[in-house]
Amino acid sequence: MSQQSPATPYARRYSILAVVMLSGIMGPIDASIVNVTLPTITEFFKVSISTAQWVSMIYLLIISSLLLSYGRLGDIWGYRKVYLLGVAGFTAASGLCGLAPTVEALILFRAFQGLAAGMMMAVPFAIITASFPPTERGKAIGINAVSVSVGLAMGPSLGGFIASLLGWRYVFLINIPIGIAGFLWAYRVIPELKGQAGKMDLLGAMTAFIALASFLLFVNRVQVSGLNLATGLMLLIAVLAGLGFYRAERGNSQPMLDLSILSQVTFSFASLSTLFNFMSQYVLVFLTPFYLQRVLLYPPSKVGLVMTAFPLATMAVAPFSGTLSDRIGTKVLTAVGALLCALAAFFLSRLQSSAGWPDVVWRLALFGVGTGIFQSPNSSAVMGSAPKRHFGVASAILATMRNLGMVLGIATAGAMLYAFAPARILRQGALQPADAIAFLHGLGYAYIVGAIWGGVSAGTSLITSKEGQGSDALPGR
């Protein structure tokens, strides 16, 4: 893969980082805005919640199932082409979503949006890693994390404001001006980072898509209907497709995923740390709004403001953590950050029905600080331990671990809540005092599971090796 001209290596690195951040903010904003406005969309189209939830679920399923394929495509075709196509497609699909005449059309257009968003999300870490020297990698990844945090912080409040002032359609249409600006800027700034000679592994891409899509669908449906013939069949398909993917990659001279990358200790365990951290994180993200609304009886606007404490704290810490990791390495920072997340989740498990908003805010902020300390060094560890020829796949694996963590975190949170809280109260809105105590019982156990995931993430963060790292990794990583 060719880099910038040797005479001026990394000369435009901060312009490249800025444009990746501009486009990168659209994904988090879109995800958080859509979740906030889903009740409005449900009422507008007069459909059931089970139908409307596909507006969010199809998007996440498509993205998670295609990230690996897009990462490999970036390694072959070039990261710039894949990224630009993703931004253009996401912008166009956002316009279609905003004009959807029926909920079925909206779900279809959200699938198109997911197809494009996967391209946009698969290669940013590869672009950043190729554009910055190793001594500035953590700093760059930390700065990039700000765009995600800003998107998550803006989403709930912005979504409520736009939906109430202009209508739900503008929740999607707001992506158009951002997307056009991001595309034009990226076209001008991002260099042609040419890929390597090779061809796309279609069998690997197909089996990976089937395995991931079936598994995520199983995780989603088993919470609703339990383990039955249908969900068991989804799990069986996922396992068989996963085995087929493994055999296809082992016997392929140009695989979609070179399995040798997984033998690198730092890469594999840092990727696992990402998975467990996001599982812990999404226990909190999924459950805390229900606690605020049903137990503390906060209106949606106040729920959004309280939840903003988490991404704001992450945004404040991440750039400094990334810069520090360039100097002292990643191991200690990732472990400390993950442990802080575990501690915050434990403190959340002690919340009572008499708590005030400051009691919730400082716990969320502590989790945000832990996340900010963890994420930038962890991402730097993953990308720094990957060979240059696999930057695209490594970036896609990192994004896949994040998405899987989101889904599995929500799934385990829901499972614990349903296991320890009576089902009848989970269908209610505001809870009476007696029901609130029962709800808090299940909520506490769910947060404890989140704390366990955080502890596991800290443990896997400590497992590193100097062997098998990328050629540009820093000493001592």
C-alpha positions in Angstrom: 0.0 0.0 0.0 1.4 3.3 -1.0 1.7 6.1 1.6 2.1 9.9 1.1 5.1 11.2 -0.7 8.3 10.4 1.2 9.3 14.0 0.9 6.3 15.2 2.9 5.2 12.1 4.9 2.0 12.7 6.9 1.9 16.3 5.8 -1.9 16.6 5.7 -2.6 14.3 8.6 -4.7 16.7 10.6 -6.8 17.8 7.7 -7.5 14.1 7.0 -8.3 13.5 10.7 -10.7 16.5 10.6 -12.7 15.3 7.6 -12.9 11.7 9.0 -14.3 13.3 12.2 -16.9 15.4 10.3 -18.3 12.4 8.5 -17.8 10.1 11.5 -20.1 12.2 13.6 -23.1 11.3 11.4 -23.2 7.7 12.5 -23.5 8.3 16.3 -25.9 11.2 15.8 -28.1 9.1 13.5 -28.2 6.1 15.9 -29.0 8.1 19.0 -31.5 10.4 17.2 -33.5 7.6 15.7 -33.7 5.7 19.0 -35.1 8.9 20.7 -37.7 9.5 17.9 -38.8 5.9 17.4 -42.0 6.3 19.5 -42.9 9.3 17.3 -42.3 7.2 14.1 -44.4 4.4 15.6 -47.3 6.7 16.2 -47.0 8.4 12.8 -47.3 5.2 10.8 -49.8 3.6 13.3 -47.7 0.4 13.6 -46.8 -1.9 16.5 -43.5 -1.5 18.5 -42.4 -4.9 17.2 -42.6 -3.6 13.6 -41.1 -0.2 14.4 -38.1 -1.7 16.1 -36.9 -3.0 12.7 -36.1 0.6 11.8 -33.2 0.4 14.3 -32.5 -3.3 14.1 -32.1 -3.7 10.4 -29.5 -0.9 10.4 -27.4 -2.5 13.1 -27.7 -6.0 11.6 -26.5 -4.8 8.1 -23.6 -2.8 9.4 -22.3 -5.5 11.8 -22.6 -8.2 9.2 -20.7 -6.4 6.5 -17.8 -4.6 8.3 -15.3 -7.4 7.7 -16.1 -7.5 4.0 -15.7 -3.8 3.7 -12.4 -3.8 5.6 -11.0 -6.4 3.2 -12.4 -4.4 0.2 -10.5 -1.3 1.5 -7.3 -3.3 1.7 -7.7 -4.3 -1.9 -9.5 -1.4 -3.5 -8.1 1.5 -1.4 -9.5 3.0 1.7 -10.3 6.4 0.1 -12.7 4.8 -2.5 -14.5 2.7 0.1 -14.9 5.7 2.5 -16.1 8.1 -0.2 -18.6 5.6 -1.5 -19.9 5.1 2.1 -20.3 8.8 2.8 -22.1 9.3 -0.6 -24.4 6.3 -0.1 -25.2 7.2 3.5 -26.1 10.7 2.5 -28.4 9.6 -0.3 -30.0 6.9 1.8 -30.7 9.5 4.6 -32.7 11.5 2.1 -34.7 8.4 1.1 -35.4 7.7 4.8 -36.7 11.2 5.3 -39.1 10.8 2.3 -40.3 7.3 3.1 -44.1 7.0 2.5 -44.6 3.9 4.6 -42.9 2.2 7.5 -41.9 -0.7 5.2 -40.2 1.7 2.9 -38.4 3.3 5.8 -37.1 -0.1 7.0 -35.9 -0.8 3.4 -34.2 2.6 3.1 -32.6 2.0 6.6 -31.1 -1.2 5.2 -29.6 0.8 2.3 -28.3 3.3 4.9 -26.7 0.4 6.8 -25.0 -0.8 3.6 -23.4 2.5 3.1 -22.7 3.2 6.8 -20.7 0.0 7.0 -18.3 1.3 4.4 -18.1 4.6 6.2 -17.4 2.9 9.6 -15.0 0.1 8.4 -12.0 2.1 7.3 -11.5 5.3 9.3 -9.0 3.7 11.7 -7.1 2.4 8.7 -7.1 5.9 7.1 -5.9 7.5 10.4 -3.3 4.8 11.0 -1.9 5.2 7.5 -1.9 9.0 7.8 -0.1 9.4 11.1 3.3 8.4 12.3 3.4 5.7 15.0 4.4 8.2 17.7 1.2 10.2 17.2 -1.3 7.3 16.6 -2.8 7.3 20.0 -3.2 11.0 20.0 -5.0 10.9 16.6 -7.3 8.1 17.6 -8.1 9.9 20.9 -9.0 13.1 19.0 -11.1 11.1 16.6 -13.0 9.6 19.6 -14.3 13.1 20.3 -16.5 13.0 17.1 -18.2 9.9 18.4 -18.7 11.4 21.8 -20.1 14.6 20.4 -22.5 12.7 18.2 -23.7 10.6 21.2 -24.0 13.7 23.3 -25.9 15.7 20.8 -28.2 13.0 19.6 -30.8 12.7 22.3 -31.3 16.4 22.8 -31.0 17.2 19.1 -33.4 14.4 18.2 -36.1 15.6 20.6 -35.7 19.3 19.4 -35.8 18.4 15.7 -38.8 16.0 16.0 -40.8 18.4 18.0 -40.0 21.5 15.9 -39.8 20.1 12.4 -41.1 16.5 12.5 -39.4 13.1 12.5 -38.4 13.2 8.8 -35.9 15.9 9.5 -34.1 13.6 11.8 -32.8 11.9 8.7 -32.7 14.9 6.4 -30.2 16.7 8.7 -27.5 14.2 7.5 -27.7 15.6 3.9 -25.8 18.9 4.4 -23.3 17.2 6.7 -22.8 14.4 4.3 -22.3 16.6 1.2 -19.8 18.8 3.1 -18.0 15.7 4.4 -17.8 14.1 0.9 -16.5 17.2 -0.9 -13.9 17.7 1.8 -12.8 14.1 1.9 -12.6 14.0 -1.9 -10.2 16.9 -1.7 -8.1 15.9 1.3 -7.8 12.2 1.7 -4.9 10.8 -0.5 -5.2 7.8 -2.7 -4.1 5.1 -0.3 -3.8 2.3 -2.9 -4.7 -1.2 -1.9 -2.7 -4.4 -2.4 -3.0 -6.7 -5.4 -5.7 -9.3 -4.7 -9.3 -10.2 -5.2 -12.3 -10.3 -3.0 -13.0 -13.6 -1.2 -16.7 -13.9 -2.1 -17.2 -17.2 -0.2 -15.6 -15.8 2.9 -17.7 -12.6 2.7 -20.9 -14.6 2.2 -20.3 -17.0 5.1 -19.2 -14.2 7.4 -22.4 -12.2 6.6 -24.7 -15.2 7.2 -22.9 -16.1 10.4 -23.0 -12.6 11.9 -26.5 -11.8 10.7 -27.9 -15.1 12.0 -26.2 -14.7 15.3 -27.3 -11.1 15.8 -30.8 -12.0 14.8 -30.7 -15.0 17.3 -29.6 -12.6 20.1 -32.4 -10.2 19.3 -35.2 -12.7 19.0 -34.3 -15.0 21.9 -35.0 -12.1 24.3 -38.5 -11.9 23.0 -39.5 -15.5 22.4 -36.9 -17.6 24.3 -35.1 -20.6 22.9 -37.5 -22.4 20.5 -37.4 -24.0 17.1 -37.0 -20.7 15.2 -34.4 -19.2 17.4 -32.6 -22.5 17.6 -32.5 -22.7 13.8 -31.0 -19.2 13.7 -28.2 -20.3 16.1 -27.6 -23.4 14.1 -27.3 -21.5 10.9 -24.8 -19.1 12.6 -22.7 -21.9 13.9 -22.6 -23.7 10.5 -21.9 -20.6 8.6 -19.1 -19.7 11.1 -17.5 -23.1 10.5 -17.9 -22.6 6.8 -16.2 -19.3 7.1 -13.3 -20.8 9.0 -12.8 -23.6 6.4 -13.1 -21.1 3.5 -10.4 -18.8 5.0 -8.0 -21.6 5.9 -8.0 -22.9 2.3 -7.8 -19.6 0.6 -4.6 -18.0 -0.6 -6.3 -14.6 -0.6 -8.7 -14.8 2.3 -11.0 -12.0 3.4 -9.6 -12.5 6.9 -6.0 -13.7 7.2 -6.4 -15.9 10.3 -2.7 -15.4 11.1 -3.6 -11.9 12.4 -5.5 -13.5 15.2 -2.4 -15.3 16.4 -0.9 -11.9 17.4 -1.6 -11.8 21.1 -1.9 -8.0 21.5 -4.3 -7.7 18.5 -6.6 -10.6 19.6 -6.9 -9.6 23.3 -7.2 -5.9 22.6 -10.0 -6.7 20.3 -11.7 -8.9 23.0 -11.2 -6.0 25.4 -13.2 -3.8 23.0 -16.0 -6.4 22.9 -16.3 -6.7 26.7 -16.0 -2.9 27.2 -18.9 -2.2 24.8 -20.9 -5.0 26.4 -20.5 -3.2 29.8 -21.2 0.2 28.2 -24.4 -0.9 26.6 -25.8 -2.4 29.7 -25.7 1.2 31.0 -26.8 2.9 27.8 -29.8 0.6 27.5 -31.1 0.4 31.1 -30.4 3.8 32.6 -33.1 5.7 30.6 -35.7 3.2 31.8 -34.6 3.8 35.4 -34.8 7.6 35.0 -38.2 7.5 33.3 -40.0 4.7 35.2 -38.5 5.0 38.7 -37.4 8.6 39.0 -40.3 9.7 36.7 -38.2 12.1 34.6 -39.6 13.4 31.3 -37.8 12.5 28.1 -36.1 15.9 27.9 -34.5 15.5 31.3 -33.6 11.8 30.6 -31.6 13.1 27.6 -29.8 15.7 29.6 -28.8 13.3 32.4 -27.6 10.7 29.9 -25.4 13.3 28.2 -23.0 13.2 31.2 -21.6 9.9 29.9 -20.4 11.0 26.4 -19.4 14.4 27.6 -17.0 12.9 30.1 -15.6 10.5 27.5 -15.1 13.5 25.1 -13.2 15.4 27.7 -10.8 12.6 28.5 -10.2 10.6 25.3 -7.7 13.0 23.5 -5.5 13.2 26.6 -5.6 9.5 27.1 -4.6 8.8 23.5 -1.7 11.3 23.7 -0.5 9.7 27.0 -0.6 6.2 25.4 1.9 7.4 22.8 4.4 8.1 25.6 3.8 5.3 28.1 2.1 2.5 26.1 -1.4 1.2 26.1 -1.6 -1.6 28.7 -1.9 0.3 31.9 -4.3 2.9 30.6 -6.7 0.4 29.0 -6.8 -1.7 32.2 -7.4 1.3 34.5 -10.1 2.7 32.2 -11.9 -0.7 32.0 -11.7 -1.0 35.8 -13.2 2.5 36.3 -16.1 1.4 34.0 -16.6 -1.7 36.2 -16.6 0.4 39.3 -19.1 2.9 37.9 -21.4 0.0 36.9 -21.2 -1.4 40.4 -22.1 2.0 41.8 -25.1 2.2 39.4 -26.3 -1.1 40.9 -26.6 0.6 44.3 -29.0 3.3 43.0 -32.4 3.5 44.9 -35.8 5.0 44.1 -34.9 8.0 46.3 -31.9 9.0 44.2 -31.7 12.5 42.7 -30.2 13.4 39.3 -26.7 14.3 40.8 -26.5 10.7 42.1 -27.0 9.4 38.6 -24.8 12.0 36.8 -21.6 11.4 38.8 -21.9 7.6 38.2 -22.5 8.2 34.5 -19.6 10.6 34.4 -17.3 8.1 36.1 -18.2 5.5 33.5 -17.5 8.2 30.8 -14.1 8.9 32.3 -13.3 5.2 32.3 -14.4 4.9 28.7 -12.3 7.9 27.6 -9.2 6.4 29.3 -9.8 3.0 27.8 -11.0 3.5 24.2 -8.2 5.5 22.6 -5.2 3.4 23.9 -7.2 0.2 23.1 -7.8 1.3 19.5 -4.2 2.3 19.2 -3.1 -1.2 20.5 -5.3 -3.0 18.0 -4.2 -0.9 15.0 -0.5 -0.8 16.2 -0.3 -4.6 16.4 -1.8 -5.1 12.9 0.5 -5.5 9.8 0.2 -2.6 7.4 -1.3 -4.8 4.7 -4.2 -5.6 7.0 -5.0 -2.1 8.3 -8.5 -2.3 6.6 -9.4 -5.6 8.1 -8.0 -4.6 11.5 -10.1 -1.4 11.4 -13.2 -3.5 10.4 -12.6 -6.0 13.2 -12.4 -3.2 15.7 -15.7 -1.8 14.4 -17.3 -5.3 14.4 -16.3 -5.8 18.1 -17.9 -2.5 19.0 -21.2 -3.4 17.3 -21.2 -7.0 18.7 -20.6 -5.5 22.1 -23.6 -3.2 21.7 -25.9 -6.0 20.7 -24.7 -8.5 23.4 -24.7 -5.8 26.1 -28.3 -5.0 25.4 -29.1 -8.7 25.2 -27.5 -9.5 28.6 -29.1 -6.5 30.2 -32.5 -7.5 29.0 -32.0 -11.1 30.0 -31.0 -10.2 33.6 -33.9 -7.7 33.9 -36.4 -10.3 32.8 -34.9 -13.0 35.0 -35.1 -11.0 38.3 -38.0 -8.5 37.7 -41.6 -9.6 37.2 -42.6 -9.5 33.6 -45.8 -7.5 34.2 -44.0 -4.5 35.5 -41.6 -4.4 32.6 -44.6 -3.6 30.3 -45.7 -0.7 32.5 -44.7 3.0 32.2 -44.2 4.9 35.5 -44.0 2.5 38.4 -45.6 2.5 41.8 -43.3 2.3 44.8 -43.7 -1.4 45.3 -43.2 -2.2 41.6 -40.2 0.2 41.6 -38.5 -1.9 44.2 -39.0 -5.0 42.2 -37.7 -3.3 39.1 -34.6 -2.0 40.9 -33.9 -5.6 42.1 -33.6 -6.8 38.4 -31.8 -3.6 37.4 -29.2 -4.0 40.1 -28.3 -7.5 38.9 -28.1 -6.3 35.3 -25.6 -3.5 36.3 -23.6 -6.1 38.3 -23.3 -8.1 35.0 -22.1 -4.9 33.4 -19.5 -4.5 36.1 -18.3 -8.1 35.4 -17.9 -7.3 31.7 -15.9 -4.3 32.6 -13.6 -6.4 34.9 -13.1 -9.0 32.1 -12.2 -6.2 29.7 -9.6 -5.0 32.2 -8.1 -8.5 32.4 -7.8 -9.0 28.7 -6.2 -5.6 28.4 -3.3 -6.8 30.4 -2.5 -9.7 28.0 -0.1 -8.3 25.5 3.1 -9.4 23.7 5.9 -7.7 21.9 5.9 -10.4 19.3 3.7 -10.3 16.3 3.1 -6.6 16.2 2.9 -4.4 13.2 6.1 -3.1 11.7 5.4 0.4 13.0 4.3 -0.4 16.5 5.9 1.4 19.3 8.4 -0.4 21.6 6.8 -1.7 24.7 3.3 -1.8 23.3 
